Amino acid sequence: MNKGAPSVDRIVPHQTSRAGIELMAKLWSPEKVVVTLPELGNTIAASIPVALHRAQIADGERLLLVGTGAGTLYGGVIYQH
């Protein structure tokens, strides 16, 4: 996926640290990244579901859900709502 993620409307990352969120914002358009970390802190395994709930996703939006494991492993899925 290239910088800016043109085929994705929003990016919903696993939110464990500010550094991780800042990296996601550098890789893709910062305005597309759904962020809950400053308000809620590290919600561990619930971070992506909580962000999805708070983001008010519209029908037809394409989302990139990105998970991390121990900061060195990454996995993702593109989901269309």
PDB file of N, CA, C and O in Angstrom, chain B, residues numbered from 101:
ATOM      1  N   MET B 101       0.856  -1.170   0.000  1.00  0.00           N
ATOM      2  CA  MET B 101       0.000   0.000   0.000  1.00  0.00           C
ATOM      3  C   MET B 101       0.900   1.230   0.000  1.00  0.00           C
ATOM      4  O   MET B 101       1.876   1.286   0.748  1.00  0.00           O
ATOM      5  N   ASN B 102       0.584   2.190  -0.815  1.00  0.00           N
ATOM      6  CA  ASN B 102       1.440   3.363  -0.916  1.00  0.00           C
ATOM      7  C   ASN B 102       1.053   4.430   0.093  1.00  0.00           C
ATOM      8  O   ASN B 102       0.009   4.346   0.739  1.00  0.00           O
ATOM      9  N   LYS B 103       1.916   5.440   0.217  1.00  0.00           N
ATOM     10  CA  LYS B 103       1.658   6.533   1.147  1.00  0.00           C
ATOM     11  C   LYS B 103       0.362   7.225   0.746  1.00  0.00           C
ATOM     12  O   LYS B 103       0.143   7.513  -0.431  1.00  0.00           O
ATOM     13  N   GLY B 104      -0.478   7.484   1.707  1.00  0.00           N
ATOM     14  CA  GLY B 104      -1.739   8.148   1.457  1.00  0.00           C
ATOM     15  C   GLY B 104      -2.904   7.184   1.358  1.00  0.00           C
ATOM     16  O   GLY B 104      -4.051   7.608   1.498  1.00  0.00           O
ATOM     17  N   ALA B 105      -2.658   5.914   1.124  1.00  0.00           N
ATOM     18  CA  ALA B 105      -3.698   4.887   1.055  1.00  0.00           C
ATOM     19  C   ALA B 105      -4.928   5.375   0.288  1.00  0.00           C
ATOM     20  O   ALA B 105      -6.005   5.496   0.872  1.00  0.00           O
ATOM     21  N   PRO B 106      -4.786   5.660  -1.021  1.00  0.00           N
ATOM     22  CA  PRO B 106      -5.883   6.267  -1.772  1.00  0.00           C
ATOM     23  C   PRO B 106      -7.147   5.421  -1.867  1.00  0.00           C
ATOM     24  O   PRO B 106      -8.236   5.975  -2.016  1.00  0.00           O
ATOM     25  N   SER B 107      -7.036   4.098  -1.785  1.00  0.00           N
ATOM     26  CA  SER B 107      -8.232   3.270  -1.910  1.00  0.00           C
ATOM     27  C   SER B 107      -8.912   3.017  -0.566  1.00  0.00           C
ATOM     28  O   SER B 107      -9.905   2.293  -0.499  1.00  0.00           O
ATOM     29  N   VAL B 108      -8.386   3.606   0.497  1.00  0.00           N
ATOM     30  CA  VAL B 108      -8.918   3.401   1.844  1.00  0.00           C
ATOM     31  C   VAL B 108      -9.414   4.743   2.379  1.00  0.00           C
ATOM     32  O   VAL B 108      -8.725   5.759   2.281  1.00  0.00           O
ATOM     33  N   ASP B 109     -10.625   4.728   2.948  1.00  0.00           N
ATOM     34  CA  ASP B 109     -11.179   5.959   3.512  1.00  0.00           C
ATOM     35  C   ASP B 109     -10.601   6.296   4.881  1.00  0.00           C
ATOM     36  O   ASP B 109     -10.340   7.460   5.186  1.00  0.00           O
ATOM     37  N   ARG B 110     -10.402   5.257   5.711  1.00  0.00           N
ATOM     38  CA  ARG B 110      -9.850   5.483   7.044  1.00  0.00           C
ATOM     39  C   ARG B 110      -8.991   4.303   7.475  1.00  0.00           C
ATOM     40  O   ARG B 110      -9.195   3.169   7.040  1.00  0.00           O
ATOM     41  N   ILE B 111      -8.021   4.598   8.345  1.00  0.00           N
ATOM     42  CA  ILE B 111      -7.149   3.583   8.911  1.00  0.00           C
ATOM     43  C   ILE B 111      -7.472   3.494  10.399  1.00  0.00           C
ATOM     44  O   ILE B 111      -7.501   4.504  11.103  1.00  0.00           O
ATOM     45  N   VAL B 112      -7.716   2.268  10.869  1.00  0.00           N
ATOM     46  CA  VAL B 112      -8.031   2.039  12.279  1.00  0.00           C
ATOM     47  C   VAL B 112      -6.938   1.134  12.847  1.00  0.00           C
ATOM     48  O   VAL B 112      -7.012  -0.086  12.706  1.00  0.00           O
ATOM     49  N   PRO B 113      -5.927   1.722  13.488  1.00  0.00           N
ATOM     50  CA  PRO B 113      -4.820   0.922  14.003  1.00  0.00           C
ATOM     51  C   PRO B 113      -5.041   0.450  15.438  1.00  0.00           C
ATOM     52  O   PRO B 113      -5.813   1.038  16.194  1.00  0.00           O
ATOM     53  N   HIS B 114      -4.337  -0.631  15.789  1.00  0.00           N
ATOM     54  CA  HIS B 114      -4.215  -1.060  17.172  1.00  0.00           C
ATOM     55  C   HIS B 114      -3.443   0.046  17.875  1.00  0.00           C
ATOM     56  O   HIS B 114      -2.392   0.459  17.386  1.00  0.00           O
ATOM     57  N   GLN B 115      -3.929   0.531  18.996  1.00  0.00           N
ATOM     58  CA  GLN B 115      -3.381   1.747  19.596  1.00  0.00           C
ATOM     59  C   GLN B 115      -2.724   1.468  20.936  1.00  0.00           C
ATOM     60  O   GLN B 115      -3.352   1.543  21.992  1.00  0.00           O
ATOM     61  N   THR B 116      -1.430   1.142  20.859  1.00  0.00           N
ATOM     62  CA  THR B 116      -0.698   0.819  22.080  1.00  0.00           C
ATOM     63  C   THR B 116       0.214   1.945  22.547  1.00  0.00           C
ATOM     64  O   THR B 116       0.542   2.024  23.731  1.00  0.00           O
ATOM     65  N   SER B 117       0.627   2.815  21.634  1.00  0.00           N
ATOM     66  CA  SER B 117       1.549   3.881  22.020  1.00  0.00           C
ATOM     67  C   SER B 117       1.430   5.078  21.084  1.00  0.00           C
ATOM     68  O   SER B 117       0.990   4.950  19.941  1.00  0.00           O
ATOM     69  N   ARG B 118       1.824   6.227  21.584  1.00  0.00           N
ATOM     70  CA  ARG B 118       1.830   7.431  20.756  1.00  0.00           C
ATOM     71  C   ARG B 118       2.799   7.283  19.587  1.00  0.00           C
ATOM     72  O   ARG B 118       2.515   7.738  18.479  1.00  0.00           O
ATOM     73  N   ALA B 119       3.945   6.646  19.835  1.00  0.00           N
ATOM     74  CA  ALA B 119       4.932   6.440  18.765  1.00  0.00           C
ATOM     75  C   ALA B 119       4.340   5.607  17.631  1.00  0.00           C
ATOM     76  O   ALA B 119       4.580   5.898  16.459  1.00  0.00           O
ATOM     77  N   GLY B 120       3.573   4.583  17.967  1.00  0.00           N
ATOM     78  CA  GLY B 120       2.942   3.755  16.942  1.00  0.00           C
ATOM     79  C   GLY B 120       1.931   4.526  16.120  1.00  0.00           C
ATOM     80  O   GLY B 120       1.876   4.374  14.900  1.00  0.00           O
ATOM     81  N   ILE B 121       1.137   5.344  16.770  1.00  0.00           N
ATOM     82  CA  ILE B 121       0.142   6.164  16.071  1.00  0.00           C
ATOM     83  C   ILE B 121       0.837   7.182  15.174  1.00  0.00           C
ATOM     84  O   ILE B 121       0.404   7.412  14.045  1.00  0.00           O
ATOM     85  N   GLU B 122       1.911   7.793  15.669  1.00  0.00           N
ATOM     86  CA  GLU B 122       2.655   8.761  14.856  1.00  0.00           C
ATOM     87  C   GLU B 122       3.264   8.085  13.623  1.00  0.00           C
ATOM     88  O   GLU B 122       3.309   8.686  12.550  1.00  0.00           O
ATOM     89  N   LEU B 123       3.729   6.846  13.768  1.00  0.00           N
ATOM     90  CA  LEU B 123       4.260   6.112  12.623  1.00  0.00           C
ATOM     91  C   LEU B 123       3.162   5.852  11.595  1.00  0.00           C
ATOM     92  O   LEU B 123       3.385   6.019  10.396  1.00  0.00           O
ATOM     93  N   MET B 124       1.981   5.445  12.054  1.00  0.00           N
ATOM     94  CA  MET B 124       0.848   5.222  11.146  1.00  0.00           C
ATOM     95  C   MET B 124       0.508   6.510  10.393  1.00  0.00           C
ATOM     96  O   MET B 124       0.234   6.482   9.194  1.00  0.00           O
ATOM     97  N   ALA B 125       0.529   7.633  11.106  1.00  0.00           N
ATOM     98  CA  ALA B 125       0.212   8.915  10.474  1.00  0.00           C
ATOM     99  C   ALA B 125       1.260   9.294   9.425  1.00  0.00           C
ATOM    100  O   ALA B 125       0.926   9.916   8.416  1.00  0.00           O
ATOM    101  N   LYS B 126       2.520   8.926   9.654  1.00  0.00           N
ATOM    102  CA  LYS B 126       3.570   9.202   8.671  1.00  0.00           C
ATOM    103  C   LYS B 126       3.424   8.309   7.441  1.00  0.00           C
ATOM    104  O   LYS B 126       3.668   8.746   6.316  1.00  0.00           O
ATOM    105  N   LEU B 127       3.025   7.062   7.660  1.00  0.00           N
ATOM    106  CA  LEU B 127       2.885   6.118   6.549  1.00  0.00           C
ATOM    107  C   LEU B 127       1.693   6.452   5.668  1.00  0.00           C
ATOM    108  O   LEU B 127       1.752   6.298   4.448  1.00  0.00           O
ATOM    109  N   TRP B 128       0.612   6.910   6.285  1.00  0.00           N
ATOM    110  CA  TRP B 128      -0.622   7.211   5.568  1.00  0.00           C
ATOM    111  C   TRP B 128      -1.068   8.616   5.918  1.00  0.00           C
ATOM    112  O   TRP B 128      -0.452   9.253   6.773  1.00  0.00           O
ATOM    113  N   SER B 129      -2.075   9.101   5.313  1.00  0.00           N
ATOM    114  CA  SER B 129      -2.579  10.452   5.576  1.00  0.00           C
ATOM    115  C   SER B 129      -3.060  10.558   7.021  1.00  0.00           C
ATOM    116  O   SER B 129      -3.940   9.801   7.431  1.00  0.00           O
ATOM    117  N   PRO B 130      -2.495  11.487   7.803  1.00  0.00           N
ATOM    118  CA  PRO B 130      -2.857  11.603   9.214  1.00  0.00           C
ATOM    119  C   PRO B 130      -4.351  11.810   9.454  1.00  0.00           C
ATOM    120  O   PRO B 130      -4.892  11.330  10.450  1.00  0.00           O
ATOM    121  N   GLU B 131      -5.020  12.522   8.548  1.00  0.00           N
ATOM    122  CA  GLU B 131      -6.451  12.781   8.741  1.00  0.00           C
ATOM    123  C   GLU B 131      -7.300  11.524   8.570  1.00  0.00           C
ATOM    124  O   GLU B 131      -8.466  11.509   8.963  1.00  0.00           O
ATOM    125  N   LYS B 132      -6.722  10.466   7.985  1.00  0.00           N
ATOM    126  CA  LYS B 132      -7.456   9.213   7.811  1.00  0.00           C
ATOM    127  C   LYS B 132      -7.341   8.278   9.014  1.00  0.00           C
ATOM    128  O   LYS B 132      -8.127   7.339   9.143  1.00  0.00           O
ATOM    129  N   VAL B 133      -6.377   8.523   9.888  1.00  0.00           N
ATOM    130  CA  VAL B 133      -6.113   7.622  11.007  1.00  0.00           C
ATOM    131  C   VAL B 133      -7.085   7.925  12.149  1.00  0.00           C
ATOM    132  O   VAL B 133      -7.147   9.053  12.638  1.00  0.00           O
ATOM    133  N   VAL B 134      -7.844   6.908  12.567  1.00  0.00           N
ATOM    134  CA  VAL B 134      -8.768   7.037  13.692  1.00  0.00           C
ATOM    135  C   VAL B 134      -7.953   6.846  14.973  1.00  0.00           C
ATOM    136  O   VAL B 134      -7.329   5.802  15.164  1.00  0.00           O
ATOM    137  N   VAL B 135      -7.960   7.857  15.853  1.00  0.00           N
ATOM    138  CA  VAL B 135      -7.139   7.841  17.063  1.00  0.00           C
ATOM    139  C   VAL B 135      -8.024   7.955  18.302  1.00  0.00           C
ATOM    140  O   VAL B 135      -8.850   8.861  18.408  1.00  0.00           O
ATOM    141  N   THR B 136      -7.839   7.030  19.230  1.00  0.00           N
ATOM    142  CA  THR B 136      -8.523   7.086  20.528  1.00  0.00           C
ATOM    143  C   THR B 136      -7.531   7.072  21.686  1.00  0.00           C
ATOM    144  O   THR B 136      -7.923   7.289  22.832  1.00  0.00           O
ATOM    145  N   LEU B 137      -6.272   6.823  21.408  1.00  0.00           N
ATOM    146  CA  LEU B 137      -5.252   6.666  22.440  1.00  0.00           C
ATOM    147  C   LEU B 137      -5.169   7.844  23.419  1.00  0.00           C
ATOM    148  O   LEU B 137      -5.143   7.600  24.625  1.00  0.00           O
ATOM    149  N   PRO B 138      -5.125   9.097  22.976  1.00  0.00           N
ATOM    150  CA  PRO B 138      -5.005  10.202  23.938  1.00  0.00           C
ATOM    151  C   PRO B 138      -6.182  10.275  24.928  1.00  0.00           C
ATOM    152  O   PRO B 138      -6.015  10.644  26.091  1.00  0.00           O
ATOM    153  N   GLU B 139      -7.340   9.923  24.445  1.00  0.00           N
ATOM    154  CA  GLU B 139      -8.533  10.012  25.291  1.00  0.00           C
ATOM    155  C   GLU B 139      -8.726   8.777  26.177  1.00  0.00           C
ATOM    156  O   GLU B 139      -9.102   8.900  27.343  1.00  0.00           O
ATOM    157  N   LEU B 140      -8.466   7.587  25.620  1.00  0.00           N
ATOM    158  CA  LEU B 140      -8.782   6.344  26.323  1.00  0.00           C
ATOM    159  C   LEU B 140      -7.568   5.569  26.823  1.00  0.00           C
ATOM    160  O   LEU B 140      -7.707   4.673  27.656  1.00  0.00           O
ATOM    161  N   GLY B 141      -6.378   5.904  26.324  1.00  0.00           N
ATOM    162  CA  GLY B 141      -5.188   5.146  26.673  1.00  0.00           C
ATOM    163  C   GLY B 141      -5.135   3.845  25.890  1.00  0.00           C
ATOM    164  O   GLY B 141      -5.885   3.654  24.932  1.00  0.00           O
ATOM    165  N   ASN B 142      -4.248   2.958  26.301  1.00  0.00           N
ATOM    166  CA  ASN B 142      -4.080   1.666  25.650  1.00  0.00           C
ATOM    167  C   ASN B 142      -5.209   0.744  26.105  1.00  0.00           C
ATOM    168  O   ASN B 142      -5.227   0.288  27.249  1.00  0.00           O
ATOM    169  N   THR B 143      -6.136   0.478  25.213  1.00  0.00           N
ATOM    170  CA  THR B 143      -7.260  -0.400  25.544  1.00  0.00           C
ATOM    171  C   THR B 143      -6.993  -1.840  25.112  1.00  0.00           C
ATOM    172  O   THR B 143      -7.917  -2.648  25.013  1.00  0.00           O
ATOM    173  N   ILE B 144      -5.753  -2.147  24.863  1.00  0.00           N
ATOM    174  CA  ILE B 144      -5.238  -3.480  24.560  1.00  0.00           C
ATOM    175  C   ILE B 144      -6.010  -4.099  23.390  1.00  0.00           C
ATOM    176  O   ILE B 144      -6.124  -3.466  22.340  1.00  0.00           O
ATOM    177  N   ALA B 145      -6.532  -5.290  23.538  1.00  0.00           N
ATOM    178  CA  ALA B 145      -7.187  -5.996  22.434  1.00  0.00           C
ATOM    179  C   ALA B 145      -8.470  -5.328  21.975  1.00  0.00           C
ATOM    180  O   ALA B 145      -8.954  -5.614  20.880  1.00  0.00           O
ATOM    181  N   ALA B 146      -9.025  -4.451  22.783  1.00  0.00           N
ATOM    182  CA  ALA B 146     -10.272  -3.773  22.417  1.00  0.00           C
ATOM    183  C   ALA B 146     -10.046  -2.492  21.623  1.00  0.00           C
ATOM    184  O   ALA B 146     -11.016  -1.829  21.254  1.00  0.00           O
ATOM    185  N   SER B 147      -8.799  -2.124  21.350  1.00  0.00           N
ATOM    186  CA  SER B 147      -8.541  -0.820  20.727  1.00  0.00           C
ATOM    187  C   SER B 147      -9.185  -0.659  19.358  1.00  0.00           C
ATOM    188  O   SER B 147      -9.738   0.403  19.072  1.00  0.00           O
ATOM    189  N   ILE B 148      -9.131  -1.676  18.503  1.00  0.00           N
ATOM    190  CA  ILE B 148      -9.749  -1.560  17.181  1.00  0.00           C
ATOM    191  C   ILE B 148     -11.274  -1.552  17.284  1.00  0.00           C
ATOM    192  O   ILE B 148     -11.904  -0.687  16.676  1.00  0.00           O
ATOM    193  N   PRO B 149     -11.901  -2.475  18.026  1.00  0.00           N
ATOM    194  CA  PRO B 149     -13.361  -2.405  18.158  1.00  0.00           C
ATOM    195  C   PRO B 149     -13.850  -1.092  18.785  1.00  0.00           C
ATOM    196  O   PRO B 149     -14.873  -0.554  18.361  1.00  0.00           O
ATOM    197  N   VAL B 150     -13.138  -0.578  19.778  1.00  0.00           N
ATOM    198  CA  VAL B 150     -13.525   0.688  20.404  1.00  0.00           C
ATOM    199  C   VAL B 150     -13.408   1.828  19.396  1.00  0.00           C
ATOM    200  O   VAL B 150     -14.298   2.675  19.312  1.00  0.00           O
ATOM    201  N   ALA B 151     -12.323   1.854  18.637  1.00  0.00           N
ATOM    202  CA  ALA B 151     -12.137   2.906  17.624  1.00  0.00           C
ATOM    203  C   ALA B 151     -13.227   2.821  16.558  1.00  0.00           C
ATOM    204  O   ALA B 151     -13.739   3.850  16.118  1.00  0.00           O
ATOM    205  N   LEU B 152     -13.587   1.614  16.141  1.00  0.00           N
ATOM    206  CA  LEU B 152     -14.668   1.458  15.158  1.00  0.00           C
ATOM    207  C   LEU B 152     -15.986   1.994  15.703  1.00  0.00           C
ATOM    208  O   LEU B 152     -16.736   2.655  14.984  1.00  0.00           O
ATOM    209  N   HIS B 153     -16.264   1.713  16.951  1.00  0.00           N
ATOM    210  CA  HIS B 153     -17.501   2.185  17.576  1.00  0.00           C
ATOM    211  C   HIS B 153     -17.548   3.711  17.640  1.00  0.00           C
ATOM    212  O   HIS B 153     -18.586   4.318  17.377  1.00  0.00           O
ATOM    213  N   ARG B 154     -16.421   4.321  17.990  1.00  0.00           N
ATOM    214  CA  ARG B 154     -16.384   5.772  18.157  1.00  0.00           C
ATOM    215  C   ARG B 154     -16.274   6.536  16.844  1.00  0.00           C
ATOM    216  O   ARG B 154     -16.585   7.726  16.799  1.00  0.00           O
ATOM    217  N   ALA B 155     -15.834   5.869  15.768  1.00  0.00           N
ATOM    218  CA  ALA B 155     -15.556   6.557  14.501  1.00  0.00           C
ATOM    219  C   ALA B 155     -16.801   6.862  13.673  1.00  0.00           C
ATOM    220  O   ALA B 155     -16.725   7.639  12.722  1.00  0.00           O
ATOM    221  N   GLN B 156     -17.925   6.280  14.006  1.00  0.00           N
ATOM    222  CA  GLN B 156     -19.165   6.492  13.245  1.00  0.00           C
ATOM    223  C   GLN B 156     -18.919   6.258  11.750  1.00  0.00           C
ATOM    224  O   GLN B 156     -19.004   7.180  10.939  1.00  0.00           O
ATOM    225  N   ILE B 157     -18.621   5.034  11.417  1.00  0.00           N
ATOM    226  CA  ILE B 157     -18.309   4.628  10.052  1.00  0.00           C
ATOM    227  C   ILE B 157     -19.570   4.681   9.188  1.00  0.00           C
ATOM    228  O   ILE B 157     -20.623   4.186   9.590  1.00  0.00           O
ATOM    229  N   ALA B 158     -19.460   5.274   8.022  1.00  0.00           N
ATOM    230  CA  ALA B 158     -20.594   5.386   7.095  1.00  0.00           C
ATOM    231  C   ALA B 158     -20.651   4.167   6.175  1.00  0.00           C
ATOM    232  O   ALA B 158     -19.627   3.538   5.909  1.00  0.00           O
ATOM    233  N   ASP B 159     -21.829   3.840   5.697  1.00  0.00           N
ATOM    234  CA  ASP B 159     -21.984   2.757   4.727  1.00  0.00           C
ATOM    235  C   ASP B 159     -21.117   3.039   3.502  1.00  0.00           C
ATOM    236  O   ASP B 159     -21.066   4.166   3.009  1.00  0.00           O
ATOM    237  N   GLY B 160     -20.445   2.012   3.026  1.00  0.00           N
ATOM    238  CA  GLY B 160     -19.609   2.136   1.838  1.00  0.00           C
ATOM    239  C   GLY B 160     -18.171   2.524   2.118  1.00  0.00           C
ATOM    240  O   GLY B 160     -17.336   2.438   1.218  1.00  0.00           O
ATOM    241  N   GLU B 161     -17.847   2.951   3.337  1.00  0.00           N
ATOM    242  CA  GLU B 161     -16.462   3.324   3.640  1.00  0.00           C
ATOM    243  C   GLU B 161     -15.562   2.091   3.633  1.00  0.00           C
ATOM    244  O   GLU B 161     -15.954   1.011   4.075  1.00  0.00           O
ATOM    245  N   ARG B 162     -14.341   2.281   3.118  1.00  0.00           N
ATOM    246  CA  ARG B 162     -13.327   1.217   3.135  1.00  0.00           C
ATOM    247  C   ARG B 162     -12.341   1.538   4.249  1.00  0.00           C
ATOM    248  O   ARG B 162     -11.780   2.632   4.315  1.00  0.00           O
ATOM    249  N   LEU B 163     -12.147   0.554   5.121  1.00  0.00           N
ATOM    250  CA  LEU B 163     -11.297   0.744   6.290  1.00  0.00           C
ATOM    251  C   LEU B 163     -10.110  -0.212   6.237  1.00  0.00           C
ATOM    252  O   LEU B 163     -10.244  -1.365   5.828  1.00  0.00           O
ATOM    253  N   LEU B 164      -8.972   0.275   6.649  1.00  0.00           N
ATOM    254  CA  LEU B 164      -7.814  -0.585   6.854  1.00  0.00           C
ATOM    255  C   LEU B 164      -7.682  -0.781   8.358  1.00  0.00           C
ATOM    256  O   LEU B 164      -7.397   0.173   9.082  1.00  0.00           O
ATOM    257  N   LEU B 165      -7.885  -2.007   8.837  1.00  0.00           N
ATOM    258  CA  LEU B 165      -7.723  -2.342  10.245  1.00  0.00           C
ATOM    259  C   LEU B 165      -6.335  -2.943  10.392  1.00  0.00           C
ATOM    260  O   LEU B 165      -6.020  -3.943   9.746  1.00  0.00           O
ATOM    261  N   VAL B 166      -5.499  -2.340  11.238  1.00  0.00           N
ATOM    262  CA  VAL B 166      -4.113  -2.768  11.381  1.00  0.00           C
ATOM    263  C   VAL B 166      -3.848  -3.164  12.833  1.00  0.00           C
ATOM    264  O   VAL B 166      -4.030  -2.366  13.753  1.00  0.00           O
ATOM    265  N   GLY B 167      -3.415  -4.415  13.021  1.00  0.00           N
ATOM    266  CA  GLY B 167      -3.079  -4.901  14.356  1.00  0.00           C
ATOM    267  C   GLY B 167      -1.588  -5.095  14.496  1.00  0.00           C
ATOM    268  O   GLY B 167      -0.882  -5.306  13.510  1.00  0.00           O
ATOM    269  N   THR B 168      -1.109  -5.022  15.732  1.00  0.00           N
ATOM    270  CA  THR B 168       0.304  -5.237  16.012  1.00  0.00           C
ATOM    271  C   THR B 168       0.449  -6.285  17.108  1.00  0.00           C
ATOM    272  O   THR B 168      -0.468  -6.518  17.896  1.00  0.00           O
ATOM    273  N   GLY B 169       1.602  -6.901  17.139  1.00  0.00           N
ATOM    274  CA  GLY B 169       1.923  -7.850  18.190  1.00  0.00           C
ATOM    275  C   GLY B 169       3.329  -7.598  18.673  1.00  0.00           C
ATOM    276  O   GLY B 169       4.280  -7.750  17.907  1.00  0.00           O
ATOM    277  N   ALA B 170       3.481  -7.221  19.905  1.00  0.00           N
ATOM    278  CA  ALA B 170       4.787  -6.943  20.517  1.00  0.00           C
ATOM    279  C   ALA B 170       5.578  -5.883  19.748  1.00  0.00           C
ATOM    280  O   ALA B 170       6.800  -5.806  19.872  1.00  0.00           O
ATOM    281  N   GLY B 171       4.881  -5.071  18.957  1.00  0.00           N
ATOM    282  CA  GLY B 171       5.526  -3.972  18.255  1.00  0.00           C
ATOM    283  C   GLY B 171       6.345  -4.353  17.033  1.00  0.00           C
ATOM    284  O   GLY B 171       6.835  -3.472  16.327  1.00  0.00           O
ATOM    285  N   THR B 172       6.506  -5.643  16.768  1.00  0.00           N
ATOM    286  CA  THR B 172       7.326  -6.050  15.631  1.00  0.00           C
ATOM    287  C   THR B 172       6.555  -6.848  14.587  1.00  0.00           C
ATOM    288  O   THR B 172       7.045  -7.045  13.475  1.00  0.00           O
ATOM    289  N   LEU B 173       5.380  -7.302  14.925  1.00  0.00           N
ATOM    290  CA  LEU B 173       4.556  -8.064  13.994  1.00  0.00           C
ATOM    291  C   LEU B 173       3.328  -7.244  13.632  1.00  0.00           C
ATOM    292  O   LEU B 173       2.720  -6.620  14.502  1.00  0.00           O
ATOM    293  N   TYR B 174       2.962  -7.239  12.364  1.00  0.00           N
ATOM    294  CA  TYR B 174       1.816  -6.458  11.917  1.00  0.00           C
ATOM    295  C   TYR B 174       0.911  -7.316  11.059  1.00  0.00           C
ATOM    296  O   TYR B 174       1.380  -8.211  10.356  1.00  0.00           O
ATOM    297  N   GLY B 175      -0.359  -7.054  11.111  1.00  0.00           N
ATOM    298  CA  GLY B 175      -1.324  -7.708  10.249  1.00  0.00           C
ATOM    299  C   GLY B 175      -2.447  -6.734   9.964  1.00  0.00           C
ATOM    300  O   GLY B 175      -2.734  -5.857  10.778  1.00  0.00           O
ATOM    301  N   GLY B 176      -3.076  -6.880   8.833  1.00  0.00           N
ATOM    302  CA  GLY B 176      -4.139  -5.948   8.511  1.00  0.00           C
ATOM    303  C   GLY B 176      -5.175  -6.574   7.600  1.00  0.00           C
ATOM    304  O   GLY B 176      -4.954  -7.621   6.991  1.00  0.00           O
ATOM    305  N   VAL B 177      -6.296  -5.910   7.528  1.00  0.00           N
ATOM    306  CA  VAL B 177      -7.383  -6.336   6.650  1.00  0.00           C
ATOM    307  C   VAL B 177      -8.100  -5.087   6.160  1.00  0.00           C
ATOM    308  O   VAL B 177      -8.262  -4.121   6.906  1.00  0.00           O
ATOM    309  N   ILE B 178      -8.526  -5.112   4.909  1.00  0.00           N
ATOM    310  CA  ILE B 178      -9.353  -4.020   4.393  1.00  0.00           C
ATOM    311  C   ILE B 178     -10.796  -4.486   4.472  1.00  0.00           C
ATOM    312  O   ILE B 178     -11.148  -5.561   3.985  1.00  0.00           O
ATOM    313  N   TYR B 179     -11.614  -3.668   5.088  1.00  0.00           N
ATOM    314  CA  TYR B 179     -13.019  -3.987   5.335  1.00  0.00           C
ATOM    315  C   TYR B 179     -13.882  -2.886   4.724  1.00  0.00           C
ATOM    316  O   TYR B 179     -13.618  -1.703   4.937  1.00  0.00           O
ATOM    317  N   GLN B 180     -14.894  -3.262   3.980  1.00  0.00           N
ATOM    318  CA  GLN B 180     -15.831  -2.270   3.456  1.00  0.00           C
ATOM    319  C   GLN B 180     -17.129  -2.388   4.239  1.00  0.00           C
ATOM    320  O   GLN B 180     -17.731  -3.460   4.309  1.00  0.00           O
ATOM    321  N   HIS B 181     -17.552  -1.281   4.824  1.00  0.00           N
ATOM    322  CA  HIS B 181     -18.737  -1.246   5.689  1.00  0.00           C
ATOM    323  C   HIS B 181     -20.000  -1.174   4.867  1.00  0.00           C
ATOM    324  O   HIS B 181     -21.098  -1.137   5.423  1.00  0.00           O
TER     325      HIS B 181
END
